[in-house]
Amino acid sequence: MSTLKITSFQSYLFWENIDKNLQNLGLRLNSIREKTDLIVLPEMFNTGFSMNPSEFAEEMGGKTMKWMHDQARKFESVITGSLIIKESDKYYNRLIWMRPDGSHEQYDKRHLFGMGEEDKHYTAGTQKLFVELKGWKICPAICYDLRFPVWLRNKNEEYDLLLIVANWPERRSLHWRSLIPARAIENQAFVVAVNRVGHDGNEVFHSGDSMCIDPNGKVVYYKPNDEDLYTFTIHKNDLTETRRNLPFLRDADSFDINL
């Protein structure tokens, strides 16, 4: 039986203040008292959902990447979340999958939030990311990606866990709370979704509602409203049993995405 221990950090973020966020996040992570395999931070965890990339973007060798490596090494676990990255004169909302040895993978947000003019400031990604941890196949995604089931479709059991990091506002929390279980059930996978809490610099309120949903739609973890650092365990046999008893994925439509 393979298990995966995940620490979700539903955190308050200080608006466009990289140093303060990294300091606060580091202090709060120090309260982790048990061994964990994966630490998940929200979208743009070092700035909040900023549309000022020219002021707050870092390059891949910047201090936030170094901070992530330090945390991964300290806790001997993978740490992930997204930040603003500048590369080849373009800006990306980029998720980093940082391992303790400093090696890392990256995913650039595919679906940019046009209502918030994210598409006017950032360049969209074109490639999915699949990573492996302790025998689990994981597909990371970012916030608005959640609304696009074709992009997240689990073709040929490509992943066991769909991971979403977000800055999702409270005024659309019903959508968030509805779409996450839908993605879990339709893809027969665990979904872990980590949001932020509190007001951002535009006075947009975020209620958190971070959660883990199992392949049958059952709630493993759910936390509204408050900052929360919580560790939980998911079990591979729950996934295997669901797919064996209800083999829906084998009847799924075959398709390709043209980018």
VENTA-V367357 format. One record per pair of residues at least 24 apart in sequence whose C-alpha atoms are under 7 Angstrom apart, sorted by the first residue. I is the first residue (numbers start at 1). J is the second residue. If there is no record, write none. Layout:
i: [I;I]
j: [J;J]
//
This chain:
i: [1;1;2;2;3;3;3;3;4;4;4;4;5;5;5;5;5;5;5;6;6;6;6;6;6;6;7;7;7;7;7;7;7;7;8;8;8;8;8;8;8;9;9;9;9;9;10;10;10;10;10;10;10;10;10;10;11;11;11;11;12;12;12;12;13;13;13;14;14;15;15;15;15;16;16;16;17;17;18;18;21;22;36;37;37;38;38;38;39;39;39;40;40;40;40;41;41;41;41;42;42;42;42;42;42;42;42;43;43;43;43;43;43;43;44;44;44;45;45;45;46;48;49;51;51;53;53;56;57;57;57;58;58;58;59;59;59;60;68;69;69;69;72;72;72;73;73;76;81;90;91;91;92;92;93;109;109;110;111;111;112;113;126;136;137;138;139;140;141;142;143;143;153;154;160;160;161;161;161;162;162;162;162;163;163;163;164;164;164;165;165;165;166;166;166;167;167;168;168;169;169;169;169;170;170;170;181;181;184;184;184;184;185;185;185;188;188;189;189;189;190;190;197;197;197;215;215]
j: [236;237;235;236;233;234;235;236;37;233;234;235;36;37;38;231;232;233;234;36;37;38;39;231;232;233;36;38;39;40;229;230;231;232;39;40;41;194;229;230;231;40;41;228;229;230;42;194;195;196;197;208;210;227;228;229;196;197;227;228;196;197;198;227;45;47;48;47;48;47;48;200;201;47;48;50;46;47;46;47;46;46;77;77;78;77;78;79;78;79;80;79;80;81;194;80;81;165;194;81;82;165;166;167;194;195;196;81;82;83;142;165;166;167;82;83;84;81;82;83;83;200;167;118;121;84;91;84;84;85;86;84;85;86;85;86;87;85;98;98;100;102;98;99;100;100;101;100;165;123;122;123;122;123;122;141;142;145;144;145;144;144;259;160;161;162;163;164;165;166;167;168;187;187;189;190;189;190;191;189;190;191;192;191;192;193;192;193;194;193;194;195;194;195;196;195;196;195;206;204;205;206;207;205;206;207;213;217;213;214;215;217;215;216;217;215;243;214;215;239;214;215;225;226;227;239;242]
//
